[in-house]
Amino acid sequence: MSAAPLLTNHAVLHTEDVAAAEEWLTPLFGRHALSVAASTRPDIRFHSCPLGSLRLSYLSLGASARFELTGARSGYLVLVPLAGNIWLCGAQRMRIGPGLGAVLGPGEPVSARCSADCGQLIVELDQAVLTAHLHSLLHHSPAEPPAFEPLMRFDAGRAVSWYESLMFLAERANEADSAGQEPIHPLVATELERALMTELLVSQPNTASPALVHSRSAKPGGPVEKAVRLIHDYPEVGHTVAGLAQAAGVSVRTLEKAFSRRFGLPPCGYLRQVRLKRVRAELTAPGTGRLTVSEVAARWGFSHFGRFAQEYRKKYHENPSETVRRHRAMPRLGAQSFTAEEAPSSGAVFPPGR
């Protein structure tokens, strides 16, 4: 049985026409040939959503099919089957299904066969953008674009957090285009894109992994301090407890206990408090009238406006719109500042994503 399609609010194509599908898929796969098993009737669904330079796509064919990819691509492809199986023959021969994924490098020719029940999420990453992002993590130019080990495992290890971040991102992108929901704010989209690239680079073995490990080990501070720095430096990113624990180098349970002892809150509760303070700081700053409350909330990582408003009222005993009106009507007495604990750290820590 096929998994439920993703990105349904970003449907691009639903057809039985293989030639039409081949044309629509060319921007994603580059030059390729698509063929389906004889005497079968395909049910091709293609959904696609850009997020900065990154693109998320969902593809199911409804029939046993074969792709021949020539390698005429400018970016990386990460194939994430949600149902069914994909057999790949390229630099390595492998079979991937739910719980496994594959990273295809730019210019790598691949032959792929998909089972009839296969539904997959595909992440397209621009080579130049990913290489530039790697440069920003290492603070020097890498000798060449990263080359990844092709097989990813989502059942254990660091790639679990990357998979969770990907699924969160696909859900968020789909919700943002639903009726009554605003699109993802460009600033939030940029941070989500960076977080997913960072987590892929640190979770999936690649030619830059030794340099990234050295860069990470050079950062000072204990586990809680590392997690707190990530939260304060990137509160708008969709952090998960698993991702924060991974970045801090401890187990989820250890991090939860440490946050409870120090702050009386779990990591995600602490993150929400930091986000609320950032929203309030922006709503009470000069020039707030140029932005809507929902735009400010989205900037700081709140994807569900109703829940945000409820948490804001609980903490500040007024609606966010009342905060804006009150501060428009009163003179500014001085710039709002953060406490020492709330202030962004001077050490650069890069977000693992959600």
C-alpha positions as MATLAB code, in Angstrom:
seq = 'MSAAPLLTNHAVLHTEDVAAAEEWLTPLFGRHALSVAASTRPDIRFHSCPLGSLRLSYLSLGASARFELTGARSGYLVLVPLAGNIWLCGAQRMRIGPGLGAVLGPGEPVSARCSADCGQLIVELDQAVLTAHLHSLLHHSPAEPPAFEPLMRFDAGRAVSWYESLMFLAERANEADSAGQEPIHPLVATELERALMTELLVSQPNTASPALVHSRSAKPGGPVEKAVRLIHDYPEVGHTVAGLAQAAGVSVRTLEKAFSRRFGLPPCGYLRQVRLKRVRAELTAPGTGRLTVSEVAARWGFSHFGRFAQEYRKKYHENPSETVRRHRAMPRLGAQSFTAEEAPSSGAVFPPGR';
ca = [
       0.000    0.000    0.000;
       1.337    3.426   -0.907;
       1.916    6.084    1.718;
      -0.282    9.175    1.635;
       1.095   11.704   -0.883;
       2.979   14.685    0.526;
       2.918   18.319   -0.608;
      -0.630   17.915   -1.893;
      -1.134   21.683   -1.901;
       1.734   21.952   -4.381;
       0.421   19.519   -7.012;
       2.084   20.039  -10.393;
       1.027   17.008  -12.408;
      -1.472   14.131  -12.252;
      -1.466   12.151  -15.464;
      -1.210    8.786  -17.185;
       0.898   10.309  -19.979;
       4.493    9.086  -19.548;
       5.879   11.502  -22.154;
       4.261   14.476  -20.411;
       5.653   13.312  -17.075;
       9.118   12.956  -18.575;
       8.977   16.569  -19.746;
       7.823   17.888  -16.351;
      10.488   15.891  -14.493;
      13.397   17.080  -16.647;
      14.150   20.164  -14.490;
      14.457   17.822  -11.492;
      16.287   14.828  -12.967;
      18.050   16.459  -15.909;
      18.078   14.504  -19.166;
      16.491   11.141  -18.486;
      14.331    8.398  -19.930;
      11.214    7.152  -18.157;
       9.524    3.875  -19.035;
       6.771    1.898  -17.331;
       6.127   -1.809  -17.326;
       4.222   -3.092  -20.334;
       0.461   -3.581  -20.004;
       0.317   -1.348  -16.922;
      -1.616    1.875  -16.519;
       0.413    4.487  -14.645;
      -1.055    6.983  -12.208;
       1.669    9.636  -12.090;
       1.566   12.255   -9.338;
       4.198   14.970   -9.046;
       4.089   17.673   -6.358;
       6.880   20.223   -6.022;
       7.669   23.196   -3.788;
      10.711   25.539   -3.851;
      12.263   26.712   -0.594;
      15.009   29.184   -1.399;
      17.514   27.355   -3.591;
      16.256   24.019   -2.279;
      13.302   22.149   -3.787;
      11.084   19.498   -2.199;
       9.162   17.165   -4.486;
       6.883   14.171   -4.084;
       6.679   11.584   -6.857;
       4.644    8.412   -7.290;
       4.098    6.595  -10.586;
       1.426    4.029   -9.782;
       3.222    1.430  -11.896;
       6.511   -0.389  -11.956;
       8.856    1.979  -13.801;
      12.456    2.602  -14.736;
      14.440    5.846  -14.874;
      17.689    6.255  -16.758;
      19.383    9.421  -15.447;
      22.247   10.621  -17.621;
      23.825   12.707  -14.886;
      23.078   16.048  -16.559;
      22.197   17.685  -13.209;
      23.573   20.781  -11.515;
      22.715   19.652   -8.006;
      22.415   16.812   -5.524;
      19.303   14.647   -5.225;
      18.317   12.937   -1.979;
      15.751   10.182   -2.589;
      13.586    9.307    0.425;
      11.104    6.460   -0.227;
       7.986    6.645    1.939;
       6.512    3.411    0.535;
       7.654    0.728   -1.882;
      11.209    0.213   -3.086;
      13.772    1.764   -5.410;
      16.624   -0.252   -6.921;
      19.595    1.934   -7.884;
      22.535    1.113  -10.095;
      25.191    3.818  -10.232;
      28.345    4.325   -8.214;
      26.872    1.581   -6.005;
      24.093   -0.961   -6.369;
      21.489   -0.698   -3.631;
      17.852   -1.113   -2.742;
      16.192    1.569   -0.677;
      12.776    1.601    0.942;
      11.165    3.270    3.978;
      13.872    3.927    6.558;
      16.580    4.273    3.919;
      17.541    6.985    1.456;
      20.113    7.704   -1.230;
      22.225   10.755   -2.088;
      22.973   11.174   -5.789;
      25.788   13.537   -6.647;
      25.742   16.055   -9.512;
      26.717   14.541  -12.825;
      26.303   10.966  -11.572;
      24.532    8.702  -14.092;
      22.082    6.351  -12.389;
      19.639    3.669  -13.433;
      16.668    3.427  -11.071;
      13.759    1.003  -10.941;
      10.729    1.845   -8.777;
       8.091   -0.598   -7.543;
       4.473    0.129   -8.448;
       3.631    1.182   -4.877;
       6.633    3.497   -4.541;
       6.032    7.024   -3.266;
       9.094    9.131   -2.585;
      10.116   12.529   -1.318;
      12.953   14.063   -3.330;
      15.217   16.853   -2.073;
      17.086   18.849   -4.724;
      20.108   20.820   -3.494;
      22.021   23.255   -5.668;
      25.705   22.293   -5.774;
      27.035   25.863   -5.660;
      24.759   26.833   -2.747;
      25.621   23.719   -0.714;
      29.341   24.238   -1.327;
      29.073   27.894   -0.271;
      27.198   26.822    2.859;
      29.951   24.328    3.649;
      32.415   27.199    3.274;
      30.469   29.192    5.879;
      30.575   26.261    8.314;
      34.313   25.689    7.903;
      35.244   29.397    7.556;
      37.414   28.531    4.565;
      36.816   27.390    1.008;
      36.641   23.601    0.594;
      38.934   22.184   -2.075;
      35.950   20.794   -3.976;
      32.211   20.249   -3.589;
      31.381   17.557   -1.016;
      30.935   13.981   -2.200;
      28.526   11.963   -0.034;
      28.278    8.299    0.771;
      25.207    7.283   -1.234;
      23.264    5.215    1.324;
      21.428    7.002    4.161;
      19.874    5.204    7.160;
      17.014    6.872    8.976;
      16.505    4.207   11.638;
      19.509    5.114   13.792;
      22.293    7.640   14.158;
      22.446   11.278   13.184;
      20.431   10.910    9.981;
      17.306   10.373   12.127;
      17.329   14.065   12.982;
      17.783   15.041    9.329;
      14.807   12.887    8.363;
      12.680   14.466   11.123;
      13.698   17.925    9.900;
      12.804   17.003    6.324;
       9.356   15.731    7.270;
       8.726   18.833    9.387;
       9.761   21.006    6.470;
       7.481   19.155    4.025;
       4.554   19.473    6.435;
       5.268   23.156    7.085;
       5.580   23.923    3.367;
       2.270   22.186    2.672;
       0.413   23.900    5.552;
       1.712   27.293    4.454;
      -0.149   26.985    1.169;
      -3.412   25.768    2.710;
      -6.527   27.905    2.787;
      -6.193   30.514    5.493;
      -2.474   29.913    6.020;
       0.221   32.382    5.049;
       3.208   31.283    2.943;
       6.484   30.679    4.733;
       8.173   34.002    5.426;
      11.320   34.354    3.242;
      13.540   34.810    6.310;
      12.145   31.650    7.891;
      12.490   29.777    4.579;
      16.150   30.782    4.346;
      16.910   29.541    7.857;
      15.048   26.264    7.290;
      16.981   25.737    4.071;
      20.301   26.399    5.824;
      19.389   24.123    8.714;
      18.568   21.218    6.400;
      21.853   21.683    4.510;
      23.819   21.877    7.760;
      22.241   18.745    9.123;
      22.846   16.818    5.905;
      26.516   17.818    5.951;
      27.034   16.798    9.578;
      24.834   13.667    9.542;
      25.722   11.988    6.240;
      29.389   10.952    5.796;
      31.066   12.980    3.073;
      34.481   14.201    2.012;
      34.172   17.253    4.312;
      33.218   15.232    7.415;
      36.721   15.233    9.010;
      36.955   19.033    8.723;
      33.431   19.453   10.128;
      34.216   17.194   13.100;
      37.353   19.221   13.843;
      35.403   22.490   13.573;
      32.711   21.216   15.938;
      35.193   19.847   18.506;
      36.878   23.253   18.657;
      33.728   24.950   19.975;
      33.806   25.564   23.766;
      30.998   25.006   26.262;
      29.148   22.111   27.857;
      26.124   20.320   26.407;
      23.528   22.718   27.848;
      25.536   25.761   26.757;
      25.788   24.441   23.203;
      22.050   23.784   23.023;
      21.245   27.179   24.571;
      23.553   28.906   22.082;
      21.797   27.190   19.200;
      18.401   28.230   20.511;
      19.383   31.857   21.057;
      21.337   32.185   17.817;
      18.661   30.464   15.702;
      15.317   30.530   17.571;
      13.394   30.650   14.283;
      14.695   27.233   13.168;
      12.427   24.226   13.807;
      14.675   22.642   16.440;
      13.802   19.224   17.828;
      15.036   17.806   21.113;
      16.790   15.072   19.132;
      18.532   17.652   16.944;
      19.627   19.755   19.916;
      20.889   16.678   21.752;
      22.825   15.609   18.674;
      24.452   19.028   18.354;
      25.294   18.999   22.080;
      26.743   15.504   21.886;
      24.480   13.951   24.533;
      21.390   11.756   24.654;
      17.891   13.237   24.520;
      17.229   12.148   28.112;
      20.461   13.742   29.360;
      19.645   17.051   27.699;
      16.059   17.040   29.010;
      17.271   16.448   32.573;
      19.902   19.194   32.248;
      17.353   21.754   30.989;
      14.894   20.786   33.704;
      17.521   21.288   36.422;
      18.761   24.601   35.042;
      15.597   26.241   33.672;
      12.678   24.201   34.977;
      11.610   23.691   31.348;
      12.144   21.070   28.660;
      14.283   22.207   25.686;
      11.252   22.857   23.444;
       9.540   24.832   26.204;
      12.671   26.922   26.626;
      12.780   27.470   22.860;
       9.183   28.736   22.840;
       9.963   31.189   25.642;
      12.943   32.578   23.720;
      10.818   32.936   20.593;
       8.064   34.745   22.504;
      10.608   37.217   23.901;
      12.003   37.862   20.428;
       8.498   38.471   19.074;
       7.674   40.850   21.919;
      10.948   42.724   21.418;
      10.117   43.235   17.750;
       6.500   44.201   18.398;
       7.625   46.890   20.839;
      10.418   48.200   18.610;
      10.168   51.341   16.432;
       8.693   50.714   12.983;
       6.520   47.791   14.082;
       3.582   49.303   12.197;
       5.117   48.226    8.901;
       4.733   44.529    9.817;
       1.738   42.431   10.750;
       1.800   40.391   13.944;
       1.658   37.169   11.913;
       4.709   38.249    9.889;
       6.679   38.881   13.066;
       5.549   35.571   14.576;
       6.551   33.693   11.406;
       9.943   35.422   11.406;
      10.671   33.855   14.793;
       9.533   30.357   13.947;
       5.846   30.238   14.924;
       4.087   28.328   12.154;
       0.641   28.108   13.818;
      -0.673   31.593   14.565;
      -3.512   30.435   16.841;
      -1.177   28.535   19.163;
       1.272   31.429   19.113;
      -1.414   33.938   20.163;
      -2.558   31.643   22.967;
       0.995   31.252   24.346;
       1.622   34.988   23.993;
      -1.521   35.835   26.014;
      -0.558   33.353   28.714;
       2.914   34.860   29.105;
       2.182   38.581   28.688;
      -1.497   38.773   29.702;
      -2.517   40.585   26.530;
      -3.022   39.848   22.856;
      -0.068   40.590   20.562;
      -2.219   43.155   18.715;
      -2.784   44.951   22.031;
       0.975   45.094   22.550;
       1.379   46.774   19.170;
      -1.379   49.320   19.805;
      -0.091   50.173   23.263;
       3.464   50.756   22.093;
       2.380   52.825   19.120;
       0.569   55.133   21.526;
       3.412   55.637   24.009;
       6.783   57.378   23.575;
       9.908   55.286   23.453;
      11.826   55.472   26.723;
      14.812   53.485   25.627;
      15.910   50.520   23.590;
      14.733   47.130   24.812;
      17.579   44.834   25.767;
      17.949   41.135   26.409;
      19.153   39.690   29.688;
      22.611   38.169   29.686;
      21.094   34.712   29.309;
      18.864   35.788   26.427;
      21.514   37.586   24.413;
      22.913   35.844   21.308;
      26.336   34.375   21.982;
      29.467   35.672   20.321;
      30.549   32.170   19.337;
      29.125   31.010   16.011;
      27.073   27.854   16.356;
      25.229   26.579   13.331;
      21.729   25.150   13.563;
      21.154   21.418   13.201;
      17.612   22.050   12.009;
      14.573   20.591   13.190;
];
